[in-house]
Amino acid sequence: MTMFRTRTPSPVLAAALTASIAVVTATAALAAPQAAPPATAAAPSAATAPPVPLLWKVSDDDNSLYLLGSFHLLLPGDYPLSRDVDMAFADAEKLVFEMSPDELASPQLAIQMAQAAMRTDGSTLDQQLGPELAAKLASWGQANAAQLAATGMTVEVLQRFEPWFVGMMVTITQMMGIGFDPALGLDAHMGGLAYQAQKPATGLETGAQQIAFLDGMEAGEQLQMLEQALDQAGAGAEQTLALHAAWRAGDVDALLAGTVAELRRDFPALYRAINVERNDAWLPKLEARLREDGDDDTLVVVGAMHLLGEDGVVEKLRAKGYTVERVCSACARP
């Protein structure tokens, strides 16, 4: 699969985080005040068919878990969703997310993230970056001065933050510039439906835990993440839209190639921290749902990366002997 192997650097870190950590939408909340995207933005036109869902049903004798792979920022054309998702939501009495919908929607989450990312040693970001990468950041800041100004940020303000946070700002600014919206992300959408239907909705972890995953990145990984984000922003929207297209198509192989495989190969320690260890921590909580008395079912909505591959939640539950099936009406069509 060569979808993500173009001449421009692969945005594996930004792509992986977009597909695995819901708290990235807090960065988007900081960028939200920017002006609407121009009419010439490269966002795709509204689709004629709903996205093919990354949806699995895991069952024991009396309970079921529906596992739905999320993309944390989406486009208006990504709605309405598939009937498969509607039916899973209707069947579930409870919902579980990476973070509870209340915390995900809290304005305090963005503040917590910015506070965690603040430099505390008196140095500037440029001093850590070195001349070449600092020049790339300055060039990006000049090209995106209007968007930064609308958020209350400038390149000078960014000097106060760690590279991981600035890398996320660069990526999210680019995504919002081509029409992606955190308010349309699958987590936010399904959380809103749960609220309207008065269905209990909880989180597998807290915002503080997710911020700690990002803030705990090695210095070298942070610099690579920022450099990739800047290179990707300079290259245009093609790779971001390709990743989104793979999610829309429900293409497990393309998503594995574009996020999981590259992250595991290029950043093994980070891959283990943000994917393997978190998946392993979630398993007992998910199994507890299956073992509950009664026949209540649960819809679990997490970043798509967590469901895919040999380290994904789907295969880990299958290995424990549960009945696992993909729910995908569109997959059965010729």
C-alpha positions in Angstrom: 0.0 0.0 0.0 1.6 3.3 -1.1 -1.1 5.7 -0.1 1.0 7.4 2.5 4.5 6.9 0.9 4.7 10.0 -1.2 7.8 12.2 -1.8 6.8 14.4 1.1 7.5 13.2 4.7 4.9 10.8 6.1 2.9 12.5 8.8 2.9 9.4 10.9 3.0 11.0 14.3 0.2 13.6 13.6 -1.9 11.0 11.8 -1.5 8.5 14.6 -2.4 11.0 17.3 -5.4 12.1 15.3 -6.6 8.5 15.2 -5.7 7.5 18.7 -5.9 10.4 21.3 -9.2 12.2 21.8 -7.5 15.1 23.7 -6.1 16.4 20.4 -9.5 18.1 20.0 -8.5 20.3 23.0 -5.8 21.8 20.7 -8.5 22.3 18.1 -10.5 24.2 20.7 -7.6 26.7 20.9 -7.7 27.1 17.1 -11.4 27.3 16.9 -11.8 31.1 16.8 -10.0 31.4 13.4 -12.0 32.5 10.4 -13.9 30.1 8.3 -11.9 28.3 5.6 -11.8 30.1 2.2 -14.0 28.9 -0.6 -11.0 27.5 -2.4 -10.1 25.1 0.5 -9.3 21.6 -0.7 -12.0 19.9 1.3 -13.8 17.2 -0.6 -17.4 17.7 -1.7 -20.2 16.1 0.3 -20.3 12.4 -0.1 -23.3 10.6 -1.5 -23.0 7.6 0.8 -22.3 7.5 4.6 -18.8 6.5 5.7 -18.2 2.7 5.9 -17.9 2.2 9.7 -15.0 0.6 11.5 -17.5 -1.2 13.7 -17.2 -4.6 15.4 -19.5 -6.5 17.8 -18.0 -8.5 20.6 -20.3 -10.9 22.5 -20.4 -13.4 25.3 -23.4 -15.4 26.4 -25.6 -12.4 27.4 -23.8 -9.1 26.7 -22.3 -7.4 23.7 -19.8 -4.6 23.1 -20.0 -2.6 19.9 -16.5 -1.2 19.1 -16.5 1.9 16.8 -13.3 3.5 15.4 -13.4 7.3 15.6 -11.7 10.1 13.7 -11.5 12.9 16.1 -12.1 15.8 13.5 -14.5 15.3 10.6 -16.0 17.1 7.7 -19.7 18.1 7.3 -20.0 15.6 4.4 -19.2 12.7 6.8 -22.8 12.9 8.1 -25.3 11.2 8.2 -23.6 8.0 9.5 -24.2 4.5 8.4 -27.4 2.7 9.5 -25.0 0.1 11.1 -23.9 2.8 13.5 -27.4 4.0 14.1 -28.5 0.4 14.9 -25.5 -0.1 17.3 -26.4 3.1 19.1 -30.1 2.1 19.4 -29.1 -1.4 20.7 -26.7 -0.1 23.3 -27.9 1.0 26.8 -24.6 2.6 27.7 -21.7 4.3 25.9 -18.0 4.4 26.7 -15.4 6.8 25.2 -11.7 7.5 25.7 -12.8 10.4 27.8 -16.2 11.1 29.2 -18.2 13.5 26.8 -18.5 16.1 29.6 -14.7 16.3 30.1 -14.0 16.2 26.3 -16.4 19.2 25.9 -15.0 21.2 28.9 -13.2 24.4 28.0 -10.8 23.6 30.9 -9.3 20.8 28.9 -7.6 23.1 26.5 -6.3 25.2 29.4 -4.9 22.1 31.1 -3.2 21.0 27.9 -1.6 24.5 27.4 -0.4 24.6 31.0 1.2 21.1 30.7 3.0 22.2 27.5 4.4 25.5 28.9 8.1 25.7 29.1 9.4 26.1 32.6 13.2 26.4 32.3 13.3 29.9 30.9 14.4 28.8 27.4 12.6 29.5 24.2 11.4 26.9 21.7 13.9 28.1 19.0 16.8 27.3 21.4 15.7 23.7 21.5 14.9 23.5 17.8 18.2 24.6 16.2 18.5 27.0 13.3 17.0 24.9 10.5 13.8 23.8 12.3 13.4 27.2 13.9 13.5 28.7 10.4 10.8 26.3 9.2 8.6 27.3 12.2 9.1 31.0 11.5 8.2 30.5 7.8 5.0 28.6 8.8 4.1 31.3 11.3 4.5 34.0 8.6 2.3 32.1 6.2 -0.3 31.4 8.8 -0.2 34.7 10.7 -3.9 35.5 10.2 -5.0 32.1 11.6 -2.7 32.4 14.5 -3.8 36.0 15.3 -7.5 34.8 15.3 -6.6 32.3 18.1 -4.7 34.9 20.1 -1.4 33.1 19.2 1.7 34.4 17.4 5.0 32.7 16.6 6.4 34.6 19.6 3.8 33.1 21.9 4.5 29.6 20.6 8.1 30.1 21.8 6.8 29.5 25.3 5.6 25.9 24.6 7.0 22.4 24.2 7.5 21.0 20.6 4.7 18.4 20.9 2.1 21.1 21.6 3.3 23.4 18.8 3.3 20.3 16.4 -0.3 19.6 17.3 -1.2 23.3 16.8 0.4 23.2 13.3 -1.5 20.0 12.4 -4.8 21.1 13.8 -4.5 24.5 12.2 -4.0 22.8 8.8 -6.9 20.4 9.3 -9.3 23.2 10.3 -8.1 25.3 7.4 -9.4 22.6 5.0 -12.7 22.2 6.8 -12.2 19.6 9.5 -14.1 20.5 12.7 -13.6 19.0 16.2 -17.3 19.6 16.9 -18.0 17.2 14.1 -15.6 14.5 15.4 -17.2 11.1 15.9 -16.6 11.3 19.7 -18.3 14.6 20.0 -21.2 13.5 17.8 -21.9 10.3 19.6 -21.5 12.0 22.9 -24.2 14.4 21.9 -26.5 11.6 20.9 -26.0 9.9 24.2 -26.9 13.1 26.0 -30.0 13.6 23.9 -31.1 10.0 24.5 -30.2 10.2 28.2 -27.9 7.1 27.9 -25.0 6.9 30.5 -21.7 7.8 28.9 -18.3 7.3 30.7 -14.6 7.4 29.9 -11.9 4.8 29.9 -9.3 7.4 31.0 -9.1 11.1 31.9 -7.9 14.1 30.1 -5.0 14.4 32.5 -3.9 10.9 31.6 -4.0 11.7 27.8 -2.1 14.9 28.2 0.5 13.0 30.2 1.0 10.7 27.2 1.8 13.7 25.0 3.9 15.6 27.5 5.8 12.5 28.3 7.2 12.1 24.7 10.9 12.0 24.4 12.6 15.2 23.3 13.7 13.7 20.1 10.2 12.4 19.3 8.8 15.8 20.0 11.2 17.5 17.6 10.4 14.9 14.9 6.7 15.4 15.4 7.0 19.2 15.0 9.2 18.8 11.9 6.8 16.3 10.3 3.9 18.6 11.1 5.7 21.6 9.4 6.7 19.6 6.4 3.2 18.2 6.0 1.7 21.7 6.3 4.1 22.9 3.6 3.2 19.9 1.3 -0.5 20.6 1.3 -3.6 18.6 2.4 -3.2 15.5 0.2 -1.9 13.1 2.9 -4.4 14.3 5.5 -7.3 13.8 3.1 -5.9 10.4 2.1 -6.0 9.3 5.7 -9.5 10.6 6.1 -10.5 8.9 2.9 -9.2 5.6 4.3 -11.3 6.1 7.4 -14.4 7.0 5.3 -13.9 3.8 3.3 -13.5 1.7 6.4 -10.2 0.5 4.8 -8.4 -1.4 7.6 -5.4 -2.2 5.5 -4.8 1.5 4.5 -5.2 2.7 8.0 -2.8 0.1 9.3 -0.2 1.1 6.7 -0.7 4.8 7.3 -0.6 4.9 11.1 -0.1 1.7 13.0 2.7 0.1 11.0 4.8 3.2 10.5 4.4 4.4 14.1 5.4 0.9 15.5 8.4 0.9 13.1 9.7 4.5 13.5 8.6 5.3 17.1 8.4 2.0 19.0 8.5 3.5 22.5 5.8 6.0 21.7 3.7 3.3 19.9 3.9 1.2 23.0 2.9 4.0 25.3 0.0 5.5 23.3 -1.4 2.3 21.8 -0.3 -1.0 23.4 -0.2 0.0 27.0 -3.5 1.9 26.8 -5.2 -0.9 25.0 -4.0 -3.4 27.6 -5.3 -1.0 30.4 -8.7 -0.8 28.7 -9.2 -4.6 28.3 -10.2 -5.4 31.9 -12.7 -2.5 31.8 -14.2 -3.7 28.6 -14.4 -7.3 29.8 -16.2 -6.1 32.9 -18.9 -4.8 30.7 -19.3 -8.2 29.1 -19.4 -9.9 32.4 -22.1 -7.6 33.9 -25.3 -9.2 35.1 -28.2 -8.7 32.8 -28.2 -8.2 29.1 -27.2 -4.5 28.7 -25.0 -3.8 25.7 -22.4 -1.0 25.4 -21.2 1.1 22.5 -17.5 1.9 22.8 -16.2 4.8 20.7 -12.4 5.2 20.6 -9.7 6.3 18.1 -9.6 4.0 15.1 -6.0 3.1 15.7 -6.9 1.3 19.0 -9.1 -1.2 17.2 -6.7 -2.3 14.4 -3.9 -4.8 14.0 -2.5 -7.5 16.3 -2.2 -5.0 19.2 -5.7 -3.7 18.7 -8.6 -4.2 21.1 -10.6 -6.2 18.5 -7.9 -8.9 18.2 -7.1 -8.9 21.9 -10.7 -9.7 22.7 -10.9 -12.3 20.0 -7.8 -14.0 21.5 -9.7 -14.2 24.8 -12.3 -16.4 23.3 -15.1 -13.8 22.7 -17.2 -14.0 19.6 -16.1 -11.1 17.3 -17.7 -10.0 14.0 -17.4 -6.9 11.9 -20.7 -5.0 11.5 -20.5 -3.6 7.9 -23.4 -3.8 5.6 -21.5 -2.0 2.9 -18.7 -4.5 3.1 -21.1 -7.3 2.0 -22.0 -5.5 -1.2 -20.4 -6.6 -4.5 
